[in-house]
Amino acid sequence: MRTLAVILVVILSACAASRGSAPVEDRRPPRTAAKKTAPPVAVAAPVPTPDGFYTVKKGDTLYSIALEHGHDYREVAQWNSLDDPTKIRVGQVLRVKAPEQQAVVLGPGRTAGRIESKPLEAQKPLEAQKPAPQAREEPRLEAAPLQFAWPARGKVIASFAEPRQKGIDIAGKAGDPVTAAAAGRVTYVGSGIPGLGKLVVIKHDQGFITVYAHNSEILVKEQQTVARGQKIAEVGDKLHFQIRKSAAAVDPLLYLPKS
């Protein structure tokens, strides 16, 4: 029996030795190579627009740009060699100030020939000259301030509030007359300025411009001369009226009659 037990122990030891250890499975996620971060791209600083020029923004038209700078759109188109005033692009730089006239450069003059010296002739003594009478300066008369009239009859329903509201709104009924606030020349007629509907722009003396917007009908043409109080359009649902001094919008109530 003792011998049999020894044999069994030997057999079991051999079986245990023949069995290999269980394989170990590595379930950790595979290591990924570190991503290389691209170097930051340097963003160029915006180039400032030089004085006398304007960079076109989204929503701009040549008509609105000209109005904001106190010019006729034809002038701006001419300064920028634009054949079609409706074709401008965002980012385009336009001249909005009249170019200065270039000085005339003279060519090289002719070389003087040989100069011969001659003796001076004896001069006669000069007679005492009487002083010339001084011209009388006439006093300059300053132009009288431009007188504006109300462009429509109605209650003011929206006051001037720059920069949001660049004029006043006058209540009215469709078909009510719109009249020129002062004598001048019509520089624009159309709907080319967003948010103003059918409008008329008139240029006056002393650098003034008036704007009549949200009309139902327009009765004048561009380049037409109009008189103060002349009917130029008909009211739509209201009249939006602006007075501008050159490029700056001013409060019309400061220039219109109090009653």
HUVEN-V138697 format. One record per run of one state. SS is the DSSP state (H for helix, E for strand, L for the rest). FROM is the first residue (numbers start at 0). TO is the last residue. Records with the same first field share a line. If there is no record, write none. Layout:
SS->FROM-TO, FROM-TO
//
This chain:
L->0-0, 18-51, 55-60, 68-71, 79-91, 95-154, 158-159, 161-163, 165-166, 171-175, 179-182, 190-196, 203-203, 218-223, 226-229, 245-246, 250-250, 254-258
H->1-17, 61-67, 72-78, 204-206, 251-253
E->52-54, 92-94, 155-157, 160-160, 164-164, 167-170, 176-178, 183-189, 197-202, 207-217, 224-225, 230-244, 247-249
//
